[in-house]
Amino acid sequence: MTDRQLTPIAGVDLSGVPTRRLPGPPPRPAPGWVLRPAPERRGQTVVHDAMCRHAAGGGTELGTLEAVNALMRDGARACTDCDASVVLIPALELGQEQG
């Protein structure tokens, strides 16, 4: 409850009510995936887990659906050094079976 939500109560002493500051806003969660240019081939891309060492240094942050969509483009691949290939490739294949 904030101080703006409280109103004084006539005849009631509220000085003994314990108070504490609310914590700041929670940290922004890390994205699930990062799309980066492939280092070995111009015009190709690699999708990495956001925690992958190859994802460091920039790239486009993606949600899971965006990462799967990125893998459907020509010249895209999933990183094999992190969870990208283990998680996203089966999801991509599952989607192809449905359609």
WOKAGI-V671890 format. One record per residue. N is the residue number from 0. SS is DSSP state (H for helix, E for strand, - for the rest). PHI is phi in degrees with one decimal (* if undefined). OMEGA is omega in whole degrees, 0 to 359 (* if undefined). Layout:
BEGIN
n->{N & N}
ss->{SS & SS}
phi->{PHI & PHI}
omega->{OMEGA & OMEGA}
END
This chain:
BEGIN
n->{0 & 1 & 2 & 3 & 4 & 5 & 6 & 7 & 8 & 9 & 10 & 11 & 12 & 13 & 14 & 15 & 16 & 17 & 18 & 19 & 20 & 21 & 22 & 23 & 24 & 25 & 26 & 27 & 28 & 29 & 30 & 31 & 32 & 33 & 34 & 35 & 36 & 37 & 38 & 39 & 40 & 41 & 42 & 43 & 44 & 45 & 46 & 47 & 48 & 49 & 50 & 51 & 52 & 53 & 54 & 55 & 56 & 57 & 58 & 59 & 60 & 61 & 62 & 63 & 64 & 65 & 66 & 67 & 68 & 69 & 70 & 71 & 72 & 73 & 74 & 75 & 76 & 77 & 78 & 79 & 80 & 81 & 82 & 83 & 84 & 85 & 86 & 87 & 88 & 89 & 90 & 91 & 92 & 93 & 94 & 95 & 96 & 97 & 98}
ss->{- & - & - & - & - & - & - & - & - & - & - & - & - & - & - & - & - & - & - & - & - & - & - & - & - & - & - & - & - & - & - & - & E & E & E & E & E & - & - & - & - & - & - & - & E & E & E & E & E & - & - & - & H & H & H & - & - & - & - & E & E & E & - & H & H & H & H & H & H & H & H & - & - & - & - & E & E & E & - & - & - & - & - & H & H & H & H & H & H & H & H & H & H & H & H & H & H & H & -}
phi->{* & -97.2 & -64.5 & -73.4 & -86.1 & -94.4 & -126.5 & -62.9 & -108.9 & -57.0 & 81.7 & -113.1 & -87.2 & -100.3 & -66.5 & -90.6 & -74.7 & -67.5 & -131.2 & -155.2 & -77.6 & -74.0 & -67.1 & -65.3 & -63.5 & -65.1 & -64.0 & -68.0 & -66.4 & -68.0 & -66.0 & -76.4 & -143.7 & -133.0 & -101.1 & -129.9 & -63.3 & -70.5 & -68.8 & -91.7 & -142.6 & -66.4 & 85.3 & -106.8 & -129.3 & -131.4 & -97.6 & -119.0 & -62.3 & -59.9 & -92.1 & -66.7 & -64.1 & -78.7 & -84.5 & -66.6 & 94.5 & 113.5 & 115.8 & -102.5 & -76.0 & -132.9 & -82.5 & -63.3 & -63.2 & -64.5 & -66.6 & -63.6 & -61.9 & -63.7 & -70.9 & -79.6 & -80.7 & -59.4 & 82.2 & -101.2 & -146.4 & -95.9 & -62.4 & -97.8 & -90.3 & -134.7 & -75.7 & -57.1 & -71.6 & -70.9 & -94.4 & -80.5 & -62.3 & -61.2 & -65.6 & -64.5 & -65.4 & -62.4 & -63.4 & -71.8 & -68.7 & -74.6 & -103.1}
omega->{179 & 179 & 178 & 181 & 181 & 172 & 180 & 176 & 183 & 176 & 181 & 178 & 181 & 183 & 180 & 180 & 180 & 178 & 175 & 178 & 175 & 178 & 177 & 180 & 180 & 179 & 179 & 181 & 177 & 177 & 180 & 189 & 179 & 177 & 180 & 174 & 177 & 183 & 186 & 183 & 178 & 178 & 178 & 183 & 177 & 175 & 180 & 165 & 183 & 181 & 181 & 180 & 179 & 180 & 182 & 175 & 176 & 185 & 181 & 179 & 183 & 167 & 184 & 180 & 178 & 179 & 177 & 178 & 179 & 180 & 180 & 180 & 177 & 176 & 180 & 175 & 176 & 178 & 178 & 179 & 181 & 183 & 185 & 182 & 182 & 184 & 189 & 181 & 176 & 178 & 178 & 179 & 178 & 179 & 180 & 178 & 182 & 187 & *}
END
